[in-house]
Amino acid sequence: MLKWKYKYYGGKKLLMDYNIERIDETNYCRFDDMVFRREKGYDRATSDTPISDNIKNELANPNLYVYAIEDENRYVGWISLIYMPKVGKWNGNGHLYVDELWIDPEYRGKGLGKALMKKADEMKKELKATGIRLYVNVDNYSAINLYKNCGFLEAGQTYFMEK
């Protein structure tokens, strides 16, 4: 089992070593436990939730990449990435979108968000994507700071719309 190793920088405890795993059918139950903990604020009594066929189909999508970061056999954060192919001026090289990034509040400020964003950079290179795009709520200052620290620049303002 991986144990966290920390270093201190400017009085702040930062993560040095971490384990990031791609989510698939074999580890989805642990991932789902983390999502439950995020939504409810407490751990499940049991973690043997069956995986639906719908989830299996989604995990098999070749353009979906979900990675989780682990501490003591439980996930404490994740990033969900979607590769969107492009045609036209992009010469068939698409963009990688950060759909969601979340870190357990107990683990925030320890470098895990940066580690997951580094994973997005690795995926961009692996997929030969043109770039990485994301949307962030204008009131989510800690996320905005994380993305700026990872080299992202504001590229304009948009409306987020759903149907």
Sequence and secondary structure as in RCSB ss.txt:
>XXXX:A:sequence
MLKWKYKYYGGKKLLMDYNIERIDETNYCRFDDMVFRREKGYDRATSDTPISDNIKNELANPNLYVYAIEDENRY
VGWISLIYMPKVGKWNGNGHLYVDELWIDPEYRGKGLGKALMKKADEMKKELKATGIRLYVNVDNYSAINLYKNC
GFLEAGQTYFMEK
>XXXX:A:secstr
    EEEEETTEEEEEE EEEE  TTTHHHHHHHHHHHHHSS  S       HHHHHHHT TTEEEEEEEETTEE
EEEEEEEEE   GGGTT  EEEEEEEEE GGGTTSSHHHHHHHHHHHHHHHHT SEEEE   TT HHHHHHHHHT
T            
